[in-house]
Amino acid sequence: MTNPESATSILKDLGSRIVEDIENGRFPILELLDRRTGNIVFNDHSQEFILGASHVKRNSSNSRHVRSFSQLVWVASFAKQLLLANRTSSLRDLYYSSEAFGVDFTDQSESDRVVGDLECLTGLAREELGIFPEERSSVYGKVTMRYTVSGYEGKTVDLTISPDGLPIGPALMTAEPVESDAEIVLAVESGGMFSRLIETKAWERFNAVLVQLGGQAPRATRRLMHRFHKELGLPVYVFTDGDPWGMHIARVIMCGSANSAHVRHLTIPNAKWIGVTPDDIADFSLPTESMNNADLKRLDDLSRDVRYTGKDWQRYIEEFRELRMKAEQQAFSRHGIDYVVDTYLPEKLA
């Protein structure tokens, strides 16, 4: 990741170019990569979404661009203040802070989009600008991390320090892994399953770093898993609910999402989805519930998604469609409270 000094320098250069244009009687123009769907392509070689060559402009001389231009400049200014003060902000905090400066966003989704525009304009991920989503993921396992954030430089933390796991926030995402006895990363969809794996000492049994995804994994979580994979050489396994949404959680970890096509170092193409698969639902006689219309529509959407062109993924989709049933991770409790740890995961990880 780019260090704060370099990120600050990039933002200062941006501001200097705007000021220079104004001083020379020119309307400033900002040009950035186009993040619209038509410019997002799937790279077969790297197995991830990337942006194409198309660019868009924010031209301050165009009345239709003035609002978006000023929003973008304000977000850049806000990020520079964060970096200079060694502070961080959540996306939600940024949205509410804009009100104090009289900057008009219709809602948070609009301010989030402008943060994405700034990423494309500067080539910096929002995390490098000190801007993070709300924390909702956790990690636990045999890894020691060394903090790099101001005031904690050089201090280390053992990721087994808390029985609840540690939240994956700005400090932990940017920390350096310095020691590990782990052999795998095991990412699980739900907080309940994450707690069960800690309570049963599954992390010791499988020599695993456990990651609670909290549903679709936030970028900070995906980046941390990517670092475990690359820097510690740990294979990644993803364990989700048995439905199209859970399957897609795994696929985003592998191939990324269209929304983050402009950000590198998030994807883990050789991560493995270990279930719950349609076969698991039948083989383990799991309690199920019927798929609703939204589930079935999601299967149709995934069948046309470029990330699912592989034979195995198309087979999963077709099997879910034929089964028309879904099951949660916790469904294994039918066979005993620790069945998932004693039987299911050992078979899957073998």
N, C-alpha and C positions, 0 to 999 in steps of 0.2 A: 504493500500500500504506500501511497505517497505520504511523506511526513508532513506535519502541520506547516512547517516553514515553507516547503515547496508549494503546498496548496494555497497558502496565503499569498505567495508571490504570483501565482497564476491569477488569483482574483484581483490583485493590485494591477497587473498588466491589463486585465479586462477593463478595469475602471479608468486606467490611464488612456486607453484607446478611445473610450467614450468621451472623456474630457478633451482630448486632443481634437477630436472631430468637432466638438462644440466650439472650442476656441478658434478653430479655423473656418467657422461658419458653415459646417456640414452637419446634416442630420445624421446621428449615429445609426448604424445598421448592424444588427447582430445576426450572424449566420450560424446555424446549428444543424446537426443531422436530423432528418425527418423521422419521427417515431411513430408515424401513422402506419396502420396495418399494411398498406401497400408497399412499404419500404422495409418490412421485416421479412427476412428470408431464413430458411433452415439450412445450415451448413452441414452437409452430409459427412464431411470429413471429421469435423469436431463434434458432431451430433449435438448442436445447440443452435438456438436462434441468434442471429446477428442482424445489424442494420445494414441496408444497402447503401448505395452512393448518393441517394437523393438528399438534398438539403432544403431547409426552409429559412426564411428571413423574418426578423422582427425589425421593421423599418419605422423609425420614429417620425418620419415625414408622412406616413400613411395613417390617417385618422383611425382606421380599423385596427392598426397595430399598436397604437399608443398605450392602451391599457395593458396588453400582454408584455410590451417592452418595459414599462415601468414596474410591473410585477416581478419580472425577471431580474431587473437591476436591484430591486429591493431585497429579493431573496439572496442575491450575491452579496450585498452589503451586510445582511444579517449573518450569513455564513462567515464572512470575514471577521465580524465582531466576535463570533464564537471562537474562531481559531486564535485570534489575538488574546482573548481572555482565558484560553484553555478551558472552554466550557463546551457543553453539548446541549442539544435540544431535541425533543421529540418532534415528529411531524405535526402532532396535534398542538404542541406548544408553539411551534412556528406559526401555525394558522391563527391562534389567539393573539400572539404577539403582533401580528400584522394589524390588528384592530387598533393597537396603541399607537401605531405610526400612521394611521389613516389610510392604509393600503387596503383596497377593496378586493376581497375574494368572495365569490358567491357562496362557496362552502369549502370544506377541507379537501374534497377531491380535486378542486381546482388548484389549490395551493400545492397539493401533492404533485399534480401534473407539471407545475412550474418548477418544482424542485427537480423533476426528471429532465426538464428542458435545460436547467443549469448543468446537470450532469453531462448532457450531450454537448453543451457549449464549451465546457471546460475540460472534458475528458476525465473528470473526477467523479468517483462514486459519492453518493450523499454521505456515506459514513466517513469518507475522507474530508468532508466539509463539516463534520461535527453534528450531522442530522441523522437521527435514528427513529425507527418506528417504536411504538410502545412495546415493552418487553412482554413476551408470552411464551417463551421457550426456556428450557432448563437443560443442564448437563450434569452428569455425575459419572465418575470413573477414575481409573488409575492413571491420571495425568497431573503433572505439576506445571502450572503456568506462571510466567513472570510478567508482571504488569509493566506497561510502558507509559501509562497516563500520568499526568502531572501530579506530584505529591505521593505517588505510589511506585515510582520508577525503581525497578530492581526487587521489589517485594514479590514473594511467591505465594501461590495458593494451591493447595491440594484439592482437586475437584471432588474428593470424597468428604470434604469438611462439614457439609450439611446433609442431614438425612432427607431433606427436601430437594436436594440438588441446588445448583447455583443458577440464577437467572442469566441468560445470555444477553448482556447489555453492552454498551460501548466499551467499558473497561476490559471485559473478558474477551470480546471479539478481537480487540487489538493486542491482547497479551500474547506472549511467545510461549509455545509449548517447549519446555526444556527437559522434561523427563517423563517417561511413560513405560508402564509394564503391560499396557493394553495390547491386544492383538486385533481387535475389530472395533468398528463403530456400529452400534445397534440403535437405529432411530425408530422411535415408536410414535404413533399418532396422538395417543391420549395421555392425559396426566395421570389417570387411574392406573393404566398399564405401566407407566414410568415408575410410579410409586411401588407397585407390586414387584417390579424387577429389582428395585433397591431393597425392599423389605426381605425378599427371599435370597438376597445376595447373589442374584443372577449375574451381576456385573463381575463377581469373582469367578463364578462357575464358567462363564464364557469369556473371561478376560476382556471385557467389553467396556468401552466408553458409551454410556447411555445418553441419548439425546431425546428429550421430549419436544415434539414438533409443534404441539398445540394446534393441530389442523394443518393447513397449508403453511409450510415452513417460511418464516420471515427471512429476509435476505441476510441478516446478521447470522442467523443460525446456519443457513446454507454456506455462508462464507467460512464459518468456524469449522464445519464438517469438511469443507474443501481443504482447509489447512491441515486438519488431522490426517486427511487422506494423502496429501502431497508431502507434508513436512515430516510426518511420522510413519508414512507408508501403510496406513491402516485401511483395509477394505471396509466398505460401507454396506450395511444391510438395512432395509427399510421394512418395517412391520406396521401395517395399517389395517383399518377395517376392510371387510370384504364387500366393497361396493365401488361403483365407478369413481366416486370422489376420493376414496382411499387410494385406489390405483393411480389416480392422477397426481396425488401428493408425491408418490414415489417417482413418477415420470418427470415431474418438474425438477426434483432433485437431480435427476440424471441429465435432462436436456434443457432445463431452464424454462422461462416463460417469455411470452411476447413483451410483457411490460418491462422486463429487465434485459431486453436484447442488446442494449447499449452498454451493459456492465459485464466485465470479464471476471474470471476466477470465482464463479459461483457453482458451476455444474460439475457433476461427477458421473461421466458417461458410463463407467463400468460398475456403478452401484447396483445392488441386486434387490429386487422386490421379492420378499420371501412370503408374502401373503398378507391378509387372508385371500386366497385365490378361490375361484369357483369350485375347483376340485376339492379344496380343503373343506368347503361347506358340506359337500357330500361325504367325503372320506371320513370326516370327524363327526358326522351327524350333528352339526351345530344348530342351535336354535336360530330361526330366521324370521324375517318379516318381509312382506311383499314389497317389491319396488313400486314406487309411485310414478306418476307421469314425468316428474322432474328427473328421476333417476334414469328412466328409459330414454328421455330426450338427451340426457348427458351421454349415454352410450352411443346414440346416433352421432352426436357432435364429435366424440372421441374417434369414432370409426373413420371420420373424414380428416382428422387431425394428422398433420405430417409427422408428428412424433410417434404415431402409432401404426406406421406402415409395415413394421416388422411382423413376421409370421406369428410369433408368440403373442404379441400384443393384440393382433387381430383375433387370435384364438380366444384370448381372455375375454375380449369384448363379446364375441359370439356366444361363449359359454354363459356369461352373465345374462345376455339377452334371452337365451333359451331357458335358463334357470328362473329368471324373473324374481329372484329372492336375494336378500342381502343379509350379512351377519356382522356383528361388531367383534372387536378383539376380545371383549369380555365374555363372549359366548362360550369359550372353552371352559368356563367355570362349571358348566353342566357336568363335566367329568371330574371335578374336584378343584378346589380353590387354587391349587398350584399346578394344575395340569399343563398350563401353557409353558411353565418353566421346566417342569420335569419331563415332559414328553414332546410337545409340539416344537418348541424352539431347538432342542437338541437335534431333532430329526431334520429341521430346516437348515440348521447351521453346519450339519455334518459334512 
